[in-house]
Every structure is written in C-alpha cells, then in structure tokens.
C-alpha cells in the first residue's frame, strides 16, 4: 500500500510540470476556453429545443441538462482567462482584453450565470412554461457578458 | 441686361423658396392627437418594442437602471459622433415637460418642440411609421419613469453636417412612411412588419445606407458595414438568415442562437428589449422576416 502511494506521488510529481506547462500555453488555454463554452452550449441545446417546441418537453432530461449547466457555470474558470489569450494576441480569440483584467466583474458575471442556471434547473424540471421563463435570465447572463467583453463580428 | 438681372434674381428667389420649402420643418397638425386617450399598459409594450432604452439608458444598465434614460451612449458615424440625449422625465435635462404632440413630432417628423430638425441617428425614419395611438401611450409610460438631471452632451459633428437645416433635405429624400415589404400579408405578418419596420427600427442597422446616410430600401435588411467602426451588421433577409421561425423567436427571447451562442454587441441590448414583448409579437417579427425579399 505504501509503495503504491509513493508510486502515485512520484507519478504526480512527474506529471505536475507537464500539466503546468500545458495550461500556460495560450493555444491550449484558448482551446480549453472554447471547449468550455461548447460544453455550456451542449447543455443548453435540449433546453432550447424544448423551449422552441422542436423536442417534446421531458422533465427529467430538462432537469438534468439544467443541473449540468449550473454545475458548469460554478466551475472556477480563472485559468481560462490567462494573459496572451485575448483578441489580437492570438488567432481565433474574440475576448476583449478587459475580460482578462476585470477579474471581479468577470467573476460576478459567472456568479450571475450560476444563479440563473440554478433557477433554471429548479424550473426546468417543473413544467415547460417555467423552463421558458427561466431561459431568459440565463440568456441575459450570457449576453450581458458577451455584449461587453466579446469583440463584435 | 436689366432683364437678365431680373431673371437671375427671380431664379435665386425661386431657388431660395425651393430650399425653404424642402428644408422647412413640417410638424403634425395641432389637432393630430385629438380624441386619443393614453393606455399605460400598451405604452410600456411600445417602450420595449421601440427599444428606447437600448440607446438612451447606459449600455451596461440592468433591471431598474434600464429605465433611467439619461443618455450618454456614443454613436460614431462618417458624419461625426452622435451622443444619445437625456430623455428621462426630468423637465429641464430630459423630456419631462413634453406633450404627447411633442413626442409625436419628434418620432414621426424628427422635429424638436422648438421646431429644429433632429439628426436621423434618432431613428425617426422608422418611427415615422408608428401609430399616433402608440405614441400617445408611450408618452404616458415615459412620464412614469425616473427623472435624471444629467445634462445631454452635444453631438460631435463638423461642418457641413452641423447645419441642421440641411437635414430638411435629407428628410425630403429619405423620410418615407410607406412600408417596405408589401403584398398580401397575414395579420401576423402585418403586426411583425409594424414591429420590425416602425417601432423596432431593425432597418436602421440591418439595411445598408447610401452616401448621404439614407437606408437603401431596395436592399432592405441586407446588412452592411458598421458605421465608423469595424465589422458588419448581418444580412437578415431569407437569403442569409436561414433560421426557423422558432429559432428567431428564441433568439429574440433569450438571445440564444441555434448553436446556443448568444447575442453580443448592440444586439444583446435589442434582445433585452424584445424579451419584454409578448411571445406573439416575437413570433410576428419572425413571420415578417420570412416575408422580406431575399437579398444577397
């Protein structure tokens, strides 16, 4: 048992530098950030399809998606906003430099998304009308940040 | 010689007369609103449909702060930078002292209570199609909003565009109350047309503008460059906007695109307004957009 622990610790030590090297590379961080946004979109997809009437309302599916969204929204994303990943510094980034530096406001906006997602997860499992009503606040949380910190196309 | 001089003088007078005729402000008749009584609930709907807060409230404002119409947002253009004025209920800094007729002249004719032309950055080229009843209702609703004493900032517009009389000529050319999309429309499509072409003033950004800044009706909603900035307003005619009607409704409700990206830039502010409309109105806008002639 002790040997196993030592082996794990040794492996962790070896792995640690590689890991920190990965997350300091702006390309990797940008890929991770875009992936994170895609994860959010994936959870929104069934909720939106139900709101639009493209998919029959199913309380369990809706509640699961909304709960996943809430979980994702409360993840610490600070490492995704590292210097060198802003628009202009790297290709395919549309993040204005302000979102990297305005840490407090950025975190407040993610907190807003978390709150709205929790409300959505409570409402989504109840009925379709509740789901539709709660989608608005989630959209506003996304849009509020995008309108301020994302470069317009 | 004397005869030529007289003829020239006559011609000059005629030209002056024509200039005066073309550029003079033409307010509504004083009795235009007679018999109309305000409906406050509809006035609130008109407020959101017309998107007043998108330009006149602080861009970052949320919730109740969106109702403080103190102005200050800046709009760069090839003609200079325009600054949204205070239209809060303050009698001195805002429009607290305006009558319903003052608001109707501003929105439908682009004329201030003192008879000066407004710049068409204020979208009267769209609002000119608004119903007088809606204006009366909006006046009543605006009177319920907070007053703010922030003075309006001056527009930063150079010569010759700072000669407001010349705007009369602009209006002569471009102020056209006729609908752009015509034909056999359903009542829902007509409602959508009213919301999109009049109150929602979609064309002000999404329709390309000519050299003098008038909307090119032949390329209605076909998109174009952002004035004084980078990027483009997207083409939202059926040639490019292939979203389904429920997709459009969802976008105008929560801001989510069919890929679950969200609206950004000024469009996020637009969605903050359309989100307040009844779903039937958002569906009407979607139905209308499907009837717009496709333009590449």
Interface residues (C-beta under 8 A of the other chain):
Chain A: X37 X40 X41 X42 X44 X45 X48 X51 X52 X53 X54 X132 X135 X136 X138 X139 X140 X142 X143 X144 X146 X147 X148 X150 X152 X153
Chain B: X59 X60 X62 X226 X229 X230 X231 X232 X234 X244 X246 X247 X249 X250 X253 X254 X255 X256 X259 X260 X261 X262 X263 X264 X265 X266 X267 X268 X269 X271 X272 X275
